[in-house]
Amino acid sequence: MSAAEPQPISARWLITEAFSALLAAHPFDKISVHAIVRKAGISRSTFYLHFQDKYDLMEQVTQEIAGELLRLYEGHAGGDEKQLALLLEHGDKLAIPGTIAICEHFRAHAGFYRNRFRDPGFLSWLTDELRLRFLRIYGDDARATFAAGGTMGFYGRWLAEGMPGSTLEVAQQLVSIAQFSMLEAQSLQPAAQPEAANTSAPSGTY
């Protein structure tokens, strides 16, 4: 096949695209394999060549889409105090391109995330995965946990409200929230306690 010839559309791609379209309009428990294959324009036997059932399909789609999101967050993970200081001072300039890509990812997979955000198990898993990546930025679990929870809350509300605003506007809001989260998380750190004076008598002193 020459480079100029279009690549054939795979049955797997047709299935996942049909499934994503159905997720945008229906709860997962209302979607049947029959509905998926009808929308994809394929046979049931073709579906079962690629997936065991609709639950296997959801699991594989989740790994692909959420995996893409987590790879986007990998670009934010640097993990030293100098980078943290830069993010606090200039985060609106440093993080916007990457944050725009993340917001565009959510827009592209809005139906998937609206469905998956209804699942507490998925939310818990994804929040913890974000925490691990933020940990490489903040170097502190309390800060990372605070930021991951706030980020997931932001996306959940944005999805629930119909994803208003331009991608740039939303990215700017998210970066502002992230900077605020950094400052708040820092304020939650306990102050260093002064070293207690040694009032015990030295050995051999009476």
Secondary structure as UniProt FT lines:
FT   TURN            3..4
FT   HELIX           11..23
FT   TURN            24..25
FT   HELIX           28..30
FT   HELIX           33..40
FT   HELIX           44..50
FT   HELIX           54..74
FT   TURN            75..76
FT   HELIX           81..94
FT   HELIX           96..108
FT   HELIX           110..116
FT   TURN            117..118
FT   HELIX           120..138
FT   HELIX           141..160
FT   TURN            161..162
FT   HELIX           167..188
FT   TURN            203..204
//
